[in-house]
Amino acid sequence: MNLRKAARGRPCQVRIPGHCDGGGETTVLAHYSLHGLSGRGMKSPDAIGAWCCAGCHAAVDGHTKCEYPRDLLRLWLAEGVFRTQNVLMQEGAL
């Protein structure tokens, strides 16, 4: 299963207050950056990604001004990864 394509149409699992549009057509797979798994133009594996709407993705990537500290944004993204993995396991995709 292509996890990037499977994100399309899914609800956002990151859910940043004031930024989340709920997902759906704006949902993409947002990769969690982690030393040793990503860096220098390398993304983390798709299994370490969250279904993330455009608003949340812009906030966690720093493309939009956000009132939340970086550590909290990383926590919300990590929680989104866990939620996404849970749904994929229930569907038998992971």
C-alpha distances in whole Angstrom, upper triangle without the diagonal:
4,6,9,8,8,11,13,15,15,18,19,19,21,24,27,30,32,29,26,26,23,20,19,19,20,17,15,13,16,16,19,22,23,26,24,21,21,24,26,23,20,18,17,13,11,11,14,14,15,15,18,20,22,25,24,22,26,27,25,25,29,29,31,34,33,36,34,34,31,31,30,28,26,26,25,22,21,22,19,17,18,18,14,13,15,14,10,12,14,11,10,7,9
4,6,6,6,9,11,14,14,17,18,18,20,23,25,29,30,26,24,24,22,18,17,17,17,14,12,10,14,14,17,19,21,24,23,19,19,22,23,20,18,15,15,12,9,10,13,12,13,13,16,18,19,23,22,19,22,25,23,22,26,26,28,31,31,33,32,32,29,29,29,26,24,25,23,20,20,21,18,16,18,18,14,14,16,15,12,14,16,14,13,10,11
4,5,5,6,9,12,11,14,14,14,16,19,22,25,26,23,21,21,19,16,15,15,15,12,9,7,11,11,14,17,19,22,21,17,17,20,22,19,17,14,13,10,6,7,10,9,10,9,12,15,17,20,18,16,20,21,19,19,23,23,25,28,27,30,28,28,26,26,25,22,20,21,20,16,17,17,14,12,14,14,10,10,13,12,9,12,14,12,12,9,10
4,5,6,8,11,11,14,14,14,16,19,21,24,25,21,19,19,18,14,14,13,12,10,7,5,9,10,13,16,18,21,21,17,17,19,20,17,15,12,12,11,7,10,11,9,10,9,11,13,14,17,16,14,17,19,17,17,21,20,22,26,25,28,27,27,24,25,24,21,20,21,19,16,17,18,15,13,16,16,12,13,16,14,12,16,18,16,16,13,14
4,5,6,9,10,14,14,16,18,20,22,25,26,23,20,19,18,14,12,12,12,10,8,8,12,14,17,20,22,25,25,21,20,22,24,20,19,16,16,14,11,13,15,12,12,11,13,14,15,19,18,16,19,21,20,20,23,22,24,28,27,30,29,30,27,28,27,24,23,24,22,19,20,21,17,16,18,17,14,15,17,15,13,17,18,15,16,13,15
4,6,8,8,11,13,14,16,18,21,24,25,22,19,18,16,13,11,12,12,10,9,8,12,14,17,20,22,26,26,22,21,24,26,23,21,17,17,15,11,12,14,12,11,9,12,13,16,19,18,16,20,22,20,21,24,24,25,28,27,30,29,30,27,27,26,23,22,23,21,18,19,19,15,14,16,15,11,12,14,12,10,13,14,12,13,10,12
4,6,6,8,9,10,13,15,17,20,21,18,15,15,13,9,9,9,9,6,5,6,9,12,15,18,21,24,25,21,20,22,24,22,20,16,16,14,11,12,13,10,8,6,8,10,12,15,14,13,16,18,17,18,21,20,22,25,24,26,25,26,24,24,23,20,19,20,17,15,16,16,12,12,14,13,9,12,14,11,10,14,15,13,15,12,14
4,6,9,10,13,15,16,19,21,21,18,15,14,12,9,7,6,7,5,6,8,12,15,18,21,24,27,28,24,23,25,26,23,22,19,19,18,14,15,16,13,12,8,10,10,11,15,15,14,17,19,19,19,22,21,22,25,24,27,26,28,26,27,25,22,22,23,20,17,19,19,15,15,18,16,13,15,17,14,14,17,18,16,18,15,17
4,7,9,12,15,15,18,20,20,18,14,12,10,7,4,5,7,6,9,11,14,17,20,23,26,30,31,27,26,28,30,27,25,22,22,21,17,18,19,15,13,9,10,10,12,15,15,15,18,20,20,21,23,22,23,25,25,27,26,28,27,28,26,23,23,23,20,18,20,19,16,16,18,16,13,16,17,14,14,18,18,16,18,16,19
4,6,9,12,13,16,18,19,17,13,12,9,6,5,8,9,6,8,10,13,16,18,21,24,28,29,25,25,27,29,26,25,21,20,19,15,16,16,13,10,7,9,9,12,14,14,14,17,19,18,20,22,22,22,25,23,26,24,26,25,25,23,20,20,20,17,16,17,16,12,13,15,12,10,13,14,11,11,15,15,13,16,15,16
4,6,9,9,13,15,16,14,10,9,6,5,5,9,9,7,10,11,13,16,18,21,24,28,29,26,25,27,30,27,26,22,21,21,17,17,17,14,10,7,8,8,11,12,12,13,16,17,17,19,21,21,21,23,21,23,22,24,23,23,21,18,19,18,15,14,16,14,11,13,14,11,10,13,13,11,13,16,15,15,18,17,18
4,6,6,9,12,13,11,7,8,5,5,7,10,9,6,9,10,10,13,15,18,21,25,26,23,23,24,27,25,23,20,19,19,16,16,15,12,8,5,5,5,9,10,8,10,13,13,13,15,18,18,17,19,18,19,18,20,19,19,17,14,15,15,11,10,13,11,8,10,12,10,9,13,13,12,14,17,17,17,20,18,18
4,6,9,12,14,12,9,11,8,8,11,14,12,9,11,10,10,12,13,17,19,23,24,21,21,23,26,25,23,19,18,18,15,14,13,10,6,5,6,8,12,12,9,11,14,14,13,15,18,19,19,20,18,19,17,19,18,17,15,13,13,12,9,8,10,8,5,7,9,6,6,10,11,10,12,15,15,16,18,17,17
4,6,9,12,10,8,11,9,10,13,15,13,11,11,11,9,12,11,15,17,21,23,20,20,22,24,23,22,18,17,18,16,15,13,10,7,7,6,8,11,10,7,9,12,10,9,13,15,16,16,17,14,16,14,15,14,14,11,9,10,9,6,5,8,7,4,8,10,8,9,12,13,13,15,18,18,19,21,20,19
4,6,9,8,5,8,7,9,13,15,13,12,13,14,13,15,15,18,20,24,26,24,23,25,28,26,25,22,21,21,19,19,17,14,11,10,8,8,11,9,7,10,12,11,11,14,16,17,15,16,14,14,13,15,15,15,12,10,12,11,7,9,11,9,8,11,13,11,12,15,16,15,18,20,20,21,24,22,22
4,6,6,5,9,10,12,15,17,15,14,15,15,13,16,15,18,20,23,26,24,23,24,27,26,25,22,21,23,21,21,18,16,13,12,10,10,11,8,6,9,11,8,9,13,13,14,13,13,10,11,9,12,12,13,10,8,11,10,7,9,12,11,10,13,15,14,15,18,19,19,21,23,24,25,27,26,25
4,6,6,9,10,13,17,19,17,16,18,19,17,20,19,21,24,27,30,28,27,28,30,29,29,26,25,26,25,24,22,19,16,16,13,12,13,10,9,13,13,11,12,16,15,16,14,13,10,10,10,13,14,15,12,11,14,13,10,12,15,14,13,17,18,17,18,21,22,22,24,26,26,27,30,29,28
4,6,9,11,13,17,18,16,16,18,20,18,21,21,23,26,29,32,30,28,29,31,30,30,27,27,28,26,27,24,21,18,17,14,12,12,9,9,13,12,10,13,16,15,15,12,11,9,9,10,14,15,17,14,13,16,16,13,15,18,17,16,20,21,20,21,24,25,24,26,29,29,30,32,31,31
4,6,9,11,14,15,13,13,15,16,15,18,18,20,23,26,29,27,25,26,28,26,26,23,24,25,23,24,22,18,16,14,11,9,9,5,6,9,9,7,10,12,12,12,10,10,8,10,11,14,14,16,14,11,14,15,12,13,16,16,14,17,20,18,19,22,23,22,24,27,27,28,30,28,28
4,5,7,11,13,10,10,13,14,14,17,17,20,23,27,29,27,25,26,28,26,26,23,23,24,21,22,20,17,13,12,9,6,8,5,5,9,10,9,11,14,14,14,12,14,12,14,13,16,16,18,15,12,15,15,12,12,15,14,12,15,17,15,16,19,20,19,21,24,24,24,27,25,25
4,6,9,10,8,9,12,15,15,19,20,23,26,29,31,29,27,28,30,28,28,24,24,25,22,23,22,18,15,12,10,6,7,6,8,11,11,12,14,16,17,16,14,16,15,17,17,20,20,21,19,16,18,19,15,15,18,17,14,17,19,17,17,21,21,20,21,25,24,24,27,25,26
4,7,10,9,9,12,14,15,18,19,22,25,29,31,28,27,28,31,28,28,24,24,24,21,21,20,17,13,10,9,7,9,9,9,12,14,14,15,17,19,18,17,19,17,19,18,21,21,22,19,17,18,18,14,14,17,15,13,16,17,14,14,18,18,16,18,21,21,21,24,22,23
4,6,5,5,9,11,12,16,18,21,24,28,29,26,25,27,29,26,25,22,22,21,18,19,18,15,12,8,7,4,7,9,9,10,13,14,15,16,18,18,17,19,18,21,20,22,22,23,20,17,19,19,15,14,17,16,12,15,17,14,13,17,17,15,17,20,20,19,22,20,21
4,5,5,9,12,14,18,20,23,26,30,31,28,27,28,30,27,26,23,23,22,19,20,20,16,13,10,9,7,10,12,13,13,16,17,18,19,21,20,20,23,22,24,24,26,25,26,24,21,22,22,19,17,20,19,15,17,19,16,14,17,18,15,16,20,19,18,21,19,21
4,6,9,12,14,18,21,24,27,30,32,28,27,28,29,26,26,22,23,23,19,21,21,17,15,11,11,8,9,12,13,13,15,18,19,19,21,19,19,22,22,25,25,27,26,27,25,22,23,24,21,19,22,21,17,19,21,19,16,20,21,18,19,22,22,20,23,21,23
4,7,10,12,15,18,21,24,28,29,26,24,25,26,23,23,20,21,21,18,19,19,15,13,10,8,5,5,9,10,10,11,14,15,15,17,15,16,19,19,22,22,24,22,24,22,19,20,21,18,16,19,19,15,17,20,18,16,19,21,18,19,23,23,22,24,22,23
4,7,9,13,15,18,21,25,26,23,21,23,25,22,21,18,18,18,14,16,16,12,9,6,5,4,6,9,9,9,12,14,14,14,17,16,17,20,19,22,21,23,21,22,21,17,18,19,16,14,16,16,12,13,16,14,12,15,17,15,15,19,20,18,21,18,19
4,6,9,13,15,19,22,23,20,18,20,21,18,17,14,14,14,11,13,13,9,8,6,5,6,8,11,10,8,11,14,13,13,16,15,17,20,19,22,21,22,20,21,20,17,17,18,16,13,15,16,12,12,15,14,12,14,17,15,15,18,20,18,20,17,18
4,6,10,12,15,19,20,16,15,17,19,16,15,11,11,11,8,9,9,6,5,5,6,9,10,13,11,9,12,14,12,12,16,16,18,21,20,23,21,22,19,20,19,16,15,16,14,11,12,14,10,9,13,12,9,12,15,14,13,16,18,17,18,15,15
4,7,9,13,16,17,14,13,14,17,15,13,10,10,11,9,10,9,5,5,6,6,9,10,12,9,7,10,11,9,9,13,13,15,18,17,20,18,18,16,16,16,12,11,13,12,8,10,12,9,9,12,13,11,13,16,15,15,18,20,19,20,17,17
4,6,9,13,14,10,9,11,14,12,10,7,6,7,7,8,6,4,7,9,9,13,13,15,12,10,13,13,10,10,14,15,17,20,19,21,19,19,15,16,16,13,11,13,12,9,9,12,10,8,12,13,11,12,16,16,15,18,20,20,20,17,16
4,6,10,12,9,9,11,14,13,11,8,6,9,9,10,6,6,8,11,11,14,15,16,13,11,14,13,10,10,13,16,18,19,18,20,17,16,13,13,13,11,8,10,10,7,7,10,10,8,11,13,12,13,16,17,16,18,21,21,22,19,17
4,7,9,7,6,7,11,11,9,7,6,10,11,12,9,9,11,15,14,17,18,18,15,13,15,14,11,10,13,16,18,20,19,21,18,16,13,12,14,12,9,12,13,10,10,13,13,11,14,17,16,16,19,21,20,22,24,25,25,22,20
4,6,5,6,8,12,13,10,9,7,10,13,13,9,11,14,17,17,21,21,22,18,16,18,17,14,14,16,19,21,22,21,23,20,18,14,13,15,14,10,12,14,12,11,14,15,13,15,18,17,17,20,22,21,22,25,26,25,23,20
4,6,6,7,10,12,11,11,9,12,15,16,13,15,17,21,21,24,24,25,22,20,21,20,17,16,18,21,24,25,24,25,22,20,16,15,18,17,13,15,18,15,14,18,19,16,18,21,21,20,23,25,24,25,28,29,28,26,23
4,6,8,11,13,10,10,9,11,15,15,13,15,19,22,23,26,26,27,24,22,24,23,19,19,21,24,27,28,27,29,26,23,20,19,21,20,16,18,21,18,16,20,20,17,19,23,22,20,24,26,24,25,28,29,27,25,22
4,7,10,11,8,7,5,7,11,12,10,12,16,19,20,23,24,25,22,19,21,21,18,17,20,22,25,27,26,28,25,23,19,19,21,19,15,17,19,16,14,18,18,15,17,20,19,17,21,23,21,22,25,25,24,21,19
4,7,8,5,5,5,8,11,13,11,12,15,18,18,21,21,23,20,17,19,19,16,14,17,19,22,24,24,26,23,21,18,18,20,18,15,17,19,15,15,18,18,15,18,21,19,19,22,24,22,23,27,27,26,23,21
4,6,5,7,8,12,14,16,14,15,18,20,20,23,22,23,21,18,19,19,16,14,16,18,21,23,23,25,23,21,17,18,21,18,16,19,20,17,17,21,20,18,21,24,22,22,26,27,25,27,30,30,29,26,24
4,6,9,11,14,17,19,17,18,21,23,22,24,23,25,23,20,20,21,18,15,17,19,22,24,25,27,26,24,20,21,24,21,19,22,23,20,21,24,24,22,25,27,25,25,29,30,28,30,33,33,32,29,27
4,7,10,13,15,18,16,16,19,21,20,22,21,23,21,18,18,20,17,14,17,17,21,23,24,27,26,24,21,22,24,21,19,22,23,19,20,24,22,20,24,26,24,24,27,28,26,28,31,31,30,26,25
4,7,9,11,14,13,13,17,19,19,22,21,23,21,18,19,20,17,15,18,19,22,25,25,28,26,24,21,21,23,21,18,21,22,18,18,22,20,18,21,23,21,21,25,25,23,25,28,28,27,23,22
4,6,8,11,9,10,13,15,16,18,18,20,18,15,16,18,15,13,16,17,21,23,23,26,24,22,19,19,21,18,15,18,18,15,15,18,17,14,17,19,17,17,21,22,20,22,25,24,24,20,19
4,6,8,6,8,11,14,15,18,19,21,18,15,18,18,15,14,18,19,22,24,24,26,23,22,19,18,20,17,14,16,17,13,13,16,15,12,15,17,15,14,18,19,17,19,22,22,21,18,16
4,5,6,7,11,14,16,19,20,22,20,17,20,21,18,17,21,22,25,27,26,29,26,25,22,21,22,20,17,18,18,15,14,16,15,12,14,16,14,12,16,17,15,16,20,19,18,15,13
4,5,5,9,11,13,16,18,20,18,15,18,20,17,16,20,21,24,26,25,28,25,25,22,22,22,19,17,18,17,14,13,15,13,10,13,14,11,10,14,14,12,14,17,16,16,12,11
4,6,8,11,14,17,19,21,19,17,20,21,18,18,22,23,25,28,26,28,26,25,22,21,21,19,16,17,16,13,12,13,12,8,10,12,9,7,11,12,9,11,14,14,13,10,8
4,7,10,12,16,18,19,16,15,18,18,15,15,19,21,23,25,23,25,22,22,19,18,18,16,13,13,13,10,9,11,10,6,9,11,9,8,12,13,12,13,16,17,16,13,11
4,7,9,12,14,16,13,11,15,15,12,13,17,18,20,22,21,23,21,20,17,17,17,14,12,13,12,8,8,10,8,5,9,10,8,8,12,12,11,14,16,16,17,14,12
4,6,10,12,13,11,10,13,14,11,13,16,17,19,21,19,21,19,19,17,17,15,13,12,12,10,7,8,8,5,4,8,8,5,8,11,11,11,13,15,15,17,14,13
4,7,10,12,10,9,13,14,13,14,17,17,18,21,19,22,20,21,19,19,17,15,14,15,12,9,11,11,7,7,10,9,6,9,12,10,11,14,15,15,17,14,14
4,7,8,6,6,10,10,10,11,14,14,15,17,16,18,17,18,17,17,16,12,13,14,11,8,11,11,8,9,12,11,9,13,15,14,14,18,19,18,20,18,18
4,6,5,6,9,10,11,12,14,13,13,16,15,18,17,19,18,19,17,14,15,16,13,11,15,14,11,13,16,14,13,16,18,16,17,21,21,21,23,21,21
4,6,5,6,9,10,10,12,10,11,14,14,17,17,19,18,20,18,14,16,18,15,13,17,17,14,16,19,17,16,19,21,20,21,24,25,24,26,24,24
4,5,5,6,9,10,11,10,8,11,10,13,14,16,15,18,16,12,15,16,13,12,16,16,14,16,19,18,17,21,22,21,22,26,26,26,28,26,26
4,5,5,6,9,10,10,9,11,10,12,12,14,13,14,12,9,11,13,10,9,12,13,10,13,16,15,14,18,19,19,20,23,24,24,26,24,24
4,5,5,6,8,8,9,12,11,14,14,15,13,15,14,10,11,13,11,9,13,14,11,13,16,16,15,17,20,19,20,23,24,24,26,23,23
4,6,5,6,5,6,9,9,13,13,14,13,15,15,11,13,15,13,12,15,17,15,16,20,19,18,21,23,23,24,27,28,28,29,27,26
4,6,5,6,5,7,6,9,9,10,9,12,11,8,10,13,11,10,14,15,14,16,19,18,18,21,23,23,24,27,28,28,30,28,27
4,5,8,9,10,9,11,10,10,8,10,10,6,7,10,9,7,11,13,11,13,16,16,16,19,21,21,22,24,26,27,28,25,24
4,6,8,10,10,13,12,12,10,12,13,9,10,13,12,10,13,16,14,15,18,19,18,20,23,23,24,26,28,28,29,26,25
4,5,7,8,11,11,11,9,12,13,10,11,15,14,13,16,18,17,18,21,22,21,24,26,27,27,30,31,32,33,30,29
4,7,9,13,13,14,13,16,16,13,14,18,16,15,18,20,19,20,23,23,23,25,28,28,28,31,32,32,34,31,30
4,6,10,11,13,12,16,15,12,15,18,16,16,19,20,19,21,24,24,23,26,28,28,29,32,33,33,35,32,32
4,7,9,11,11,15,14,12,15,18,16,17,20,21,20,22,25,25,25,28,30,30,31,34,35,35,37,35,34
4,6,8,9,12,11,9,13,15,13,14,17,18,18,20,23,23,23,26,27,28,29,32,33,33,35,33,32
4,7,9,12,10,10,14,15,14,15,18,19,19,22,24,23,25,27,29,29,31,33,34,35,37,35,34
4,7,8,7,7,10,11,11,13,15,16,16,19,20,21,22,24,26,27,28,30,31,33,34,33,31
4,6,5,6,9,10,11,13,14,16,17,19,20,21,23,25,26,28,29,31,32,33,35,33,31
4,5,5,6,9,10,11,12,14,15,16,19,20,21,23,24,26,27,29,30,32,33,30,29
4,5,5,6,9,10,10,12,14,15,17,18,20,21,23,25,26,27,29,30,31,29,27
4,5,5,6,9,10,10,12,14,15,16,18,20,21,23,24,26,27,29,30,28,27
4,5,5,6,9,10,10,12,14,15,16,18,20,21,22,24,26,27,28,26,25
4,5,5,6,9,10,10,12,14,15,16,18,20,21,22,24,26,27,25,23
4,5,5,6,9,10,11,12,14,15,17,19,20,21,23,24,26,24,22
4,5,5,6,9,10,10,12,14,15,17,18,20,21,23,24,23,21
4,5,5,6,9,10,10,12,14,15,16,18,20,21,22,20,19
4,5,5,6,9,10,11,12,15,15,16,19,20,21,19,17
4,5,5,6,9,10,11,13,14,15,17,19,20,19,17
4,5,5,6,8,10,11,12,14,15,17,18,17,15
4,6,5,6,9,10,10,12,14,15,16,14,13
4,5,5,6,9,10,10,12,14,15,14,12
4,5,5,6,9,10,11,13,14,14,12
4,5,5,6,9,10,11,12,11,10
4,6,5,6,9,10,10,9,7
4,5,5,6,9,10,10,9
4,5,5,6,9,9,9
4,5,5,6,5,6
4,5,5,6,5
4,5,8,8
4,6,8
4,6
4
